[in-house]
Amino acid sequence: MGKTLFVGIDIGSDTNVVRILDDTGKDVCGFNVSNDLPGAERLVERIVAEA
């Protein structure tokens, strides 16, 4: 089973800003993705890679 992650997303019309924290609140990573299907796919890939 993967680890617990908290994912925050600031939704924008063109770009979404993402921050991922672990279960202790430690910053795991942050990145931007486009607000479209390829951006959503990249978001899922990054979350799965960190889990």
C-alpha positions in Angstrom: 0.0 0.0 0.0 1.2 3.5 -0.8 1.8 6.3 1.7 -0.7 9.0 2.7 -0.3 12.2 0.8 -2.2 15.5 1.0 -2.6 17.3 -2.3 -3.5 20.9 -2.5 -4.4 22.5 -5.9 -4.9 26.2 -6.6 -7.1 26.1 -9.8 -6.5 28.7 -12.4 -8.0 29.3 -15.8 -4.8 28.3 -17.6 -2.5 26.8 -14.9 -3.0 24.9 -11.7 -0.5 25.1 -8.9 0.0 21.9 -7.0 1.7 21.2 -3.6 2.0 17.7 -2.1 2.6 17.1 1.6 3.3 13.8 3.4 1.3 12.6 6.5 3.6 14.6 8.8 3.0 17.9 6.9 6.4 17.8 5.3 6.6 19.4 1.8 7.2 16.6 -0.7 7.0 18.6 -3.9 5.3 21.4 -5.7 4.7 22.0 -9.4 2.5 23.6 -12.0 0.3 21.8 -14.5 -1.8 23.1 -17.4 -5.6 23.3 -16.8 -6.4 20.8 -19.5 -6.5 17.0 -20.1 -2.7 16.6 -20.5 -2.2 18.6 -17.3 -4.6 16.4 -15.4 -2.8 13.3 -16.7 0.5 14.8 -15.6 -1.0 15.6 -12.2 -2.1 11.9 -11.7 1.3 10.6 -12.9 3.1 12.8 -10.3 0.8 11.8 -7.5 1.2 8.1 -8.3 5.0 8.5 -8.5 5.1 10.1 -5.0 2.8 7.5 -3.4 
